[in-house]
Amino acid sequence: MLAPTLQLANGVAMPVLGLGTWPMDNETTAAAVETAVLNGYRLFDTAESYGNERGVGEGLRRSAIERDKVFVVSKFNKEWHAGDGVSRAFERSAERLGVDYIDLFLIHWPDPAQDRYVEAMAGLAQLLREGRIRSIGTSNFKPSHVRRLLASGLVPHVNQIQLDPEHVRPVLQALHRTHGIITGAYSPLGRGGAFLDHPVVTTAAVKHGKTPSQIVLRWHTQQCIATVAKTANPQRQRENLAIFDFELTTEEIRSINALDTGGPARQDPDHYAH
């Protein structure tokens, strides 16, 4: 089964569920990606800071899948937030991945102390115009960071954030919807979050004949949140992808939303960056 796709603001189709790769090393990543392709995955998420872009590229080559059949996401570090830095970041990531273009290239952290993320987004927009990337975006941007981009006339196609039933981020999600930005989610299962054992989730799992993890991933994807979940286990890969044969009710989604604690992300993007 292939995951359905979401349409980005520029018309590019992005799978709603993909394979995350942090913190796997290159060899583990290559094996996981090769297996994931066979299991039906078409989106693969990596980053410069993960140190496994070469593993993603190797896994894709081992799978022998055609390049235009997969959606590759990567992210670059704060040292490239200036001038032609984004172009150089792209060249390095593309070389490590072994690709001619990247489907979605993201600013990994805004780093407001450095105060060059608007320049970085302008650099991404230039790469988009040149056709070297297919879509542009951000990661870990708070509402204040997104609004500053918007005020500069720069609109990311995706903002990927930590998002799970205990971190719903309603203000940020609403801002995204208003401006046609797709919400992306990493750590969707909260690294084994307690919410997986909450009766709201376990009751839905029994009702639908699914696992709690599948319920939470369906909660993400049914709300058109582009989600990446990390696993190198072939069975778990298949399990994570087997979520598109049922739908949660409006009440079930509302009940899972109510698990939101309103707490902050693990790392505050105003103070943490790499």
N, C-alpha and C positions, 0 to 999 in steps of 0.2 A: 504494500500500500504506500502510495506517495502522499505527502502532506499537501493540503490545499495551499494556494498562494494568496498573498495579499498584493494589491496594486499600490505601489508607491506613487507619490504625487506626480512624478515624471513618467508614469506609465510602466515602469519596470515591475515585473512580477517577482515577488520574493516569497519563498516557502515560509509558512507560518510556524513551522517547527524544524529545528536543525540540531546538529551535534555541536555541543560546546567541547573545548579541548583543554581548558585550564584545570589542573596544573600538570598535565601529562607531558612527558619528555618526547623527543622526536620519534623514537622507535615505537613507543606505546601509541603515540598519536597516529603514526603511519598504519599500524595494524588496526587501530580502532576505525580510522577513516575507510580503509579498504573494506572492512566488514560492514560498516554502516552503509556504504554505497550498495552492497549486495542486499542489505536489509531494507533499502528504499529511501535512505536519506539523500537529500539533494542540497542541503545548506550546511556549510561547515564554517565555524566561527573560531578565529584565532587572533593573535595580536603579537606585535613586536616584543612586548614585555613577557609573553608566555614562553618565548624561546623555542617554539615548536612549529613555526611556519614551514620549515623544511619538511617536517613530518607530515603536515597536511598535504603538501605538494606530492610527497612520495606516496602517500596513501592513495591519492587520486590517480597517480600514474600506475600504481599496481592494479588498481581496479579496472583500468583501461576504459573508463567512462569518458565520453566526449566532453570537451571543456564547456561547451554551451549548454550542457545538461545539468551543470552544478552551479551553485551560487556561493561564492567565496567571500567571506567577511574578514577583514583584518582592521587593526587599530594601530596608531602610531603614538610615540611618546612625546613628552613636552619639549624635548630638545629641538624638535622640528617645527615649532610654532612661530616661524618667521620667514619672510621673504620667499626664497625658493626652497625652503626647508621641506615643505610638504611634498614637493616634486621629488626631492632626494629620498624622503621617507618612502614614497611610493616605489621608486626604483629599487630600493633595497628590499622592500617586502615582496615585490613582484619577482625579484631574482630568487629570493629564498623559497617562494611558493612555486617557482617555475612556470609562471603564467605571464601572458602579455597584458592582461587587464585584471582589475579587481572589481567584483560586482558591487561591493559596499565597503567604503573606506571611512573609518571613524576616527575622530579625535578622542583618544582614550580617556583623558581627564582634562577639565578646563584649566586648572592651575591659575586661578585668578590672581595669585601673588605675582606671577610672571606677567600676567595681563597681556597675553598675545593670542588668545584663542580666537578672537575675531579675525586676526590675520591668518590664522590657520584655516578657518572656515573659508576665507576668501581664496586661499590656496587650493582647497578642495574644489571650490566652484570652478577654478581655472582648469584643474585636471578633468573635471566633468565636461567642460566645453571642448577640451582637446580629445575627448573620447577614451582617455586612459582608464577611467573608472566609470561605472554605470550609474552609481548613486552615491550620495554623500550623507554623512551623519555625525553624530556625537555619541559619547558614552559618559554616563555619570554627570550629566548636566542638570543642575537644579533649575527651578523656574526663573530665577534671576539671571542665570547664564543664558537660557534660551531666549528670554525677552531681550537681552542685549544683542543677540544675533539678529533677532527679528527687527529691532530698531535700526540695524545696519543694513537691512534689506537682504539678509542671508537666512534661508530657511532650510534646516536639515530635513532630509527625507525620513530619517529614523533617529530617535534618541534611545539608546540602550541603557537601562538602569537596573539596579537591584529591585526586583519586584516579586512578591509572593503574598499569600493570604494575610500575613502579619505586617506587610509593607506594601499597601495597595497604592499609595501615592496619588490620591484622588485629584489634588490640585494640579499636579504635573500632568496627569493623564488628561484632564479637562483642557489644559493649555495645548497639549498635543492635538487633541481633536479639533479645537478651534482653528488651528493653523495647518491642518492636513498632514501632521507629522505622525508617523507610525511609532507606537510605543514598543520598544524591544525589552525583553526581560532576560537577565542572567540570574543564575542561582534560583531558578523558579521553585525548587523544592526546599529552599532554605537550608541546604546542607544538612538534611535530615531534621528539619524543623519540627517542633512539637505539634504544630498544626496538623501534621499527618495523622496524629492519633486523636484529634478532636472528633467528638461524636458527629458534628456536622459533616465532616469529610468521610468518616468511616461508615456512617449511615448511607450516604450517597454511594459509597463503594459497594456496599451490600446490595443496594437497590439495583444498580446498573451492572453488577457482576464484574466490577473492575477493582483494581488496587487503589489505595489512597493516593499514590503517586499519579496514577492515571487520571483520577478525578481532578487533582490540582493542575495537571498539565492541560486537561480539557477546559478547566476554568480559565486558564490563560488564553488558549487558542480560540475558544468560542467567543471571547471578547475581542478578537482580532489583535491580540498582543503577540508579536513575533518573539518566539521563545527558543532559547537554546539550553539543552540539558546535557551535562557531561556524563558519559559512561563509556567504558571500554568493553563492557560485558555484552556479548552478542544477544543474549536473551533479554537483558534489560533494554538494549537498543530496540529490539522488536516490540517489547512491551510498551515503551514510551511512545512509539509511533502508532500503536494500535488503539488510538483514542478518537478516531473520526467516524466510528460506527454507532455513536450515541450522542445525545445532547442533554446537558443539564437543564433543569427547569429554571425559570426566572427566579423562583424562590430559593432554589439551591445556590444559584450564583449570588443572590442577595445575602444569604446566610454565610457563605464563605467570605464575602466582602466584609461582613461584620466582625470577622476575626482580626481585622486590622488593629494594630496596637498604636498606630500613630508615631511609632518610634523612628529614630533616624536610621539611615543606612549604616552598614558596618564601618565604612570609611566616609568622612565628611569631605565632599569635593571642594569645599572652600579651603581646606587645609591639607588635603592629601593629593598627591599626584606623582606620576612617574612618566 
